[in-house]
Amino acid sequence: MARVIILGSAGAVNNADHDYTHFLLVGEQDSPVLVDAGSNPLDKIKDLGIDDDQLQDIILTHFHSDHVAGVPNMLMHMWQMGRKTPMRFYGIPHCVNRVEETMEMYGWEYWPNFFPVSFSRIGLHDNTLLFENRDFAIHSFPVVHFIPTIGMRITNKHNGKVLAYSCDTEPCLNALKIGQGADIFIHEAGGPPPGHSTARMAGEAATEAEAKELRLIHYQVWNQDPELLVEEAAAAFDGPVHLCRDFDEFEF
């Protein structure tokens, strides 16, 4: 079975218990795949018993700081620790180009003996093959946020199960396509539109998409009890509803 490890569960305002939303996909054969890096994830990954060099593939969903701001510190950390293993980033040009430009502003071309880094750019189209290895086939779909953004359908190639991730989005047709029949639908619950969805909207999306299970992520952690979101989503979805928390692990 493949594992999902939630490294962060908060929206754009985090706290000591909830880092910015990002997660790790751990398969049976190939190295883990990181989705987003709003903060430097390497200490958390080390605590999970995963060596820095094992992390070779990173998907970036969109160019908002709570999803990409950790990239420069992560790369500098790896360089300072003597990494030689290549690193590969995947995403849409609007995001990936800006990440590369950010690294240029940090002068990374002058960092001696820096390890190879590549950027793979994919089109902003429905059902685009974003990434594939022996464990996962990941297809992306544009969703409705403030800037170009992608959600994903992640298929476990060993058993055919599907993990869907809405990413940051208001309710839209592609969010339903992403979640269609998914074994687990990770859906944001950041608040009302524009650009985001409430927990109830996440529940409605899971119902309409006929997903089997709903897990809420990218929620507000200041001045409210996130546990109340589970009840809100459950009012619109009859299946299991869970709140993603930092360091949660589940299989698919």
C-alpha positions in Angstrom: 0.0 0.0 0.0 1.0 3.6 -0.6 1.1 6.0 2.3 0.3 9.7 2.5 2.0 11.7 5.3 0.6 15.1 6.1 3.5 17.4 6.8 1.3 20.5 7.2 -2.5 21.1 7.3 -3.1 24.9 7.7 -4.0 27.5 5.2 -1.9 30.6 4.7 -1.8 31.4 8.4 -0.1 28.7 10.4 0.6 28.1 14.0 2.9 25.9 16.2 0.7 22.8 15.6 -0.3 23.3 12.0 2.3 24.1 9.3 1.4 25.2 5.8 -0.3 22.5 3.7 2.1 20.1 2.1 2.4 16.3 2.1 4.5 13.3 1.2 3.6 10.4 -1.0 5.5 7.2 -0.1 5.2 4.3 -2.5 6.5 0.7 -2.5 9.3 1.0 -5.0 10.5 4.5 -5.8 11.6 7.5 -3.7 9.0 9.6 -1.9 7.2 12.5 -3.8 6.7 15.8 -2.0 3.7 18.0 -2.8 4.5 21.7 -2.1 6.9 23.2 0.3 5.6 26.3 2.0 8.2 25.8 4.6 11.4 23.7 4.7 10.2 20.2 5.2 13.6 18.5 5.7 13.5 18.3 9.6 10.1 16.6 9.5 11.2 14.2 6.8 14.3 13.4 8.8 12.1 12.7 11.8 10.2 10.2 9.6 13.4 8.3 9.0 13.7 9.5 5.4 17.1 10.7 4.3 17.4 14.0 2.3 18.9 12.1 -0.7 15.8 10.0 -0.9 13.7 13.1 -1.8 14.2 13.6 -5.5 10.8 14.7 -6.9 8.7 17.7 -5.8 5.4 18.8 -7.3 4.5 22.5 -6.9 0.8 23.3 -7.2 0.9 27.1 -7.5 3.0 30.2 -6.7 1.7 31.3 -3.4 4.1 31.6 -0.5 2.4 29.1 1.7 3.1 26.5 -1.0 6.5 27.4 -2.3 8.4 29.7 0.1 10.3 26.8 1.7 12.0 25.8 -1.6 15.1 28.2 -1.3 15.9 27.2 2.3 15.4 23.5 1.4 17.8 23.6 -1.5 20.4 25.6 0.5 20.0 23.1 3.4 20.7 20.2 1.0 23.6 22.0 -0.6 25.2 22.8 2.8 24.8 19.1 3.7 26.8 18.1 0.6 24.0 16.7 -1.5 25.0 15.4 -4.9 21.7 13.6 -5.9 19.7 15.5 -8.6 16.4 17.1 -7.6 13.4 17.4 -10.0 10.5 19.9 -9.8 7.2 19.6 -11.6 4.5 22.1 -12.2 2.8 24.6 -14.4 5.0 27.4 -16.0 3.3 30.2 -14.0 4.7 28.6 -10.8 7.8 26.8 -11.9 9.2 29.8 -13.8 8.9 32.0 -10.8 10.5 29.5 -8.5 13.5 29.3 -10.8 13.6 33.1 -11.0 13.6 33.2 -7.2 16.6 30.9 -7.0 18.3 33.1 -9.6 17.7 36.1 -7.3 19.4 34.2 -4.6 22.4 33.7 -6.9 22.4 29.9 -6.8 24.5 29.8 -9.9 27.4 31.0 -7.6 26.9 28.2 -5.0 30.0 26.1 -5.6 29.4 22.3 -6.2 25.7 22.7 -6.3 23.7 19.6 -7.1 21.7 19.3 -10.4 18.2 20.7 -10.3 15.7 20.4 -13.2 12.3 21.9 -13.8 9.6 20.0 -15.7 6.7 22.2 -17.0 3.3 20.9 -17.9 0.4 22.6 -19.6 -2.6 24.0 -17.7 -5.0 21.5 -19.2 -7.5 18.9 -17.9 -6.1 15.4 -17.0 -2.5 16.2 -17.9 0.1 13.6 -16.9 2.1 15.6 -14.4 4.3 12.8 -12.9 4.8 9.1 -13.1 7.1 6.5 -11.5 6.7 2.8 -10.6 4.3 3.7 -7.8 2.2 6.6 -8.9 0.6 8.1 -12.0 -0.4 11.7 -11.2 -2.7 13.7 -13.4 -3.3 17.4 -12.9 -6.4 19.6 -13.5 -6.6 23.4 -13.4 -8.8 24.7 -10.5 -10.3 28.1 -9.6 -8.0 30.0 -7.3 -6.6 33.6 -7.5 -3.7 32.5 -9.8 -3.1 29.5 -12.0 -3.3 26.4 -9.8 -3.6 22.7 -10.2 -5.3 19.9 -8.3 -4.4 16.3 -8.8 -5.6 12.7 -9.1 -3.0 10.4 -7.8 -3.3 6.7 -8.8 -1.6 3.9 -6.9 -0.3 1.8 -9.8 -0.1 -1.3 -7.6 -3.8 -1.5 -6.7 -5.6 1.1 -8.8 -6.8 3.2 -5.8 -7.1 6.9 -6.2 -6.1 9.8 -3.9 -7.7 13.1 -5.0 -6.4 16.5 -4.0 -8.4 19.6 -4.7 -5.6 22.0 -3.8 -6.7 25.6 -3.2 -10.0 26.2 -5.1 -13.5 27.5 -5.0 -16.2 25.0 -6.1 -15.7 24.2 -9.7 -16.3 21.4 -12.3 -12.7 20.3 -12.2 -12.7 19.8 -8.5 -15.5 17.2 -9.1 -13.4 15.6 -11.9 -10.5 15.3 -9.6 -12.6 13.7 -6.9 -14.7 11.5 -9.1 -15.0 8.1 -7.4 -11.8 8.7 -5.4 -11.0 6.3 -2.5 -9.8 9.4 -0.5 -10.6 13.0 -1.4 -8.4 15.5 0.3 -10.3 18.8 -0.1 -9.4 22.3 1.1 -11.7 24.0 3.7 -10.1 27.4 3.8 -13.3 29.5 3.8 -15.9 30.9 1.5 -15.2 31.9 -2.2 -13.6 33.5 -4.1 -10.6 31.2 -4.4 -11.5 28.8 -1.5 -14.2 26.5 -0.3 -15.9 26.0 3.0 -16.0 22.6 4.8 -19.7 22.3 3.7 -18.7 22.9 0.1 -16.0 20.2 0.5 -18.7 17.8 1.7 -20.9 18.8 -1.2 -18.1 18.2 -3.7 -17.3 14.8 -2.2 -21.0 13.8 -2.5 -21.3 15.0 -6.1 -18.1 13.3 -7.0 -19.1 10.1 -5.3 -15.9 9.9 -3.3 -15.6 7.2 -0.7 -13.9 9.3 2.0 -13.3 13.0 2.7 -10.3 14.5 4.5 -10.2 18.3 5.1 -7.0 20.3 4.7 -5.8 23.9 4.3 -8.1 25.2 7.0 -8.0 28.2 9.3 -6.3 27.6 12.7 -6.6 31.0 14.3 -9.7 32.0 16.3 -11.7 28.9 15.6 -11.8 25.2 16.5 -11.0 23.2 13.3 -12.8 20.2 14.7 -16.1 22.0 13.9 -15.3 21.7 10.2 -15.8 17.9 10.4 -19.4 18.4 11.5 -20.0 21.0 8.8 -18.7 18.8 6.0 -20.6 15.7 7.4 -23.8 17.6 7.0 -23.3 17.4 3.2 -21.5 14.1 2.9 -22.6 10.7 4.2 -19.2 9.0 4.0 -16.3 9.2 6.5 -15.0 12.7 7.2 -11.6 13.4 8.8 -9.6 16.5 9.6 -6.0 16.3 8.3 -3.5 17.1 11.0 0.2 17.4 10.8 2.0 14.0 10.8 -1.2 12.1 10.0 -0.5 9.0 7.9 -3.0 7.0 5.9 -2.8 4.4 3.2 -4.5 4.1 -0.2 
